[in-house]
Amino acid sequence: MWFFYFGGYQTMKMNYFVVGTNNMDAATRFYDALFEGENLQKLKASDRMTYWLGEDFAFAVALPFNEQPATNGNGTMLGFNVGTGDQVVKLYNKAINLGGICEGQPNQRGPRFSAYVRDLDKNKICFSD
């Protein structure tokens, strides 16, 4: 979970992250398989939105409210801290096997071991230790 500190005081933390999809069934299958074994609870909030919830963790896929096609944001990326380098490799490989696109194979990058993929809707994801 992200915490932002200004002047020594915690002012906010990241609450949730939502990515858009144009195919809810395919996106749900992708993230169900990706998150399998990660101790997250799946919650289908409506026909247009599905959440995966954990302690201090909320992620969702959604059909856009404005009924326009979902697009990935240029420069937008979501990062998952997955704890270890082995877990980075595991989730990277799992995402690729589920149809994700490689954006950077597992490797040491600065202080973090990380890997980058795009999901089925081309949303960019980073897994880091």
N, C-alpha and C positions, 0 to 999 in steps of 0.2 A: 504494500500500500504506500502511496506517495504522501509525504507530509511536507508542507511548506512552512518555513519558519522565517518570520520577519521580526527583527529586534528581539530575538530570544523567545518569542511567543509562537506557539502553534496556532496558525490561523485557519488552515483548512487541510483536508486530505482528499485524495481522489475517491470519489464515491462509486462510480461505475464507468464502463466504457461500452459503447454500442457501435457496431459496424452495420452498414446497410447491406442488403442482399436483394437480388432479383429472383432468387429461387429458394424459398424458405425450406422446402424439403431437403434440397441438396446441402444447403448451409447447415441445417440442423444435423444431418447425417455426418458431415465433415467434423463439426465441433463435438458431437457426441463421441465419435471415435477418437478424436484428438485428446479430449479430456477424460477418456476412459481410465479409471484407476486413480484419478486425481482427487478423489473425495469431494466432488462438487455435486450440488443438488440441482437438477434441471427443473425449471419452472416455465411452463408455457403460459405466459401472461394473457395472450390473445392469439388470434389467427395470424397477426402481423408481427408478433414479438415473442422470442424465446430467450430466457435467462439461464445462466449457469452461476450458481451462488456458492460461496464458501465463506469462511471466517475472513472478514475484511476484504472480500472479493466479490465483484459482481460484473459479469460480462454478458452481453446480449447481441443477438442478430435481429434485425428488424427490416420489414418492408417499409420504405419511407412513408411518413405521414402524408406528404403532399402528393402521393401517388405517381410521382415522377420516377424514372429509373434510378436505381442506386448506382453511385459511382464511387470509386476509391479516391481519396484525397491525395493530390500530389504533395508529397512532403509529410503526409500523415502516417504515423506508425504507432502501433500499440506494442508495448513491451511486457512480457511475462518473465518475472524472476522465478526460475524453476529450481533454484537451489544448488545444483551441481553441474559440472561439465558433462557427466554421463547423462543427466536428465536433458540437457540441451541437445545432445546428439540423438537421444531417444525420440524427443518430440519433433525435432527437425526431420528425422527419417520418417516418422509416422505421418507428418504433414505432407511430405513429398509423396509417400505411398498412397495417400488419400486424394491425390490430384493437385496438391499445392505446387507452386513454382518456386524454384530456388532463387533467392536474392543475395545469398552469401552463405557458403558452407560453414559448418562449425569451425571456429578458429579463435585464437586469442586476439582480441581487439582492445588495445589499451589495457585497462585494469580488469576487463571482463572477458570471459569466454562466452561467445555468443554465436548465433546463427539467425539467418533471415529467410523468411518465406512469404509468399503471397497466397492467400486463401483462394477459394473458387471464384470469388468476386473481385479478386486482385487487391484486397486489403492487405497492407504490409504488416507482418508480425515479426517481432524479435523475441527469441528465447535467450536468456542470459543466466549465468550462475550467480 
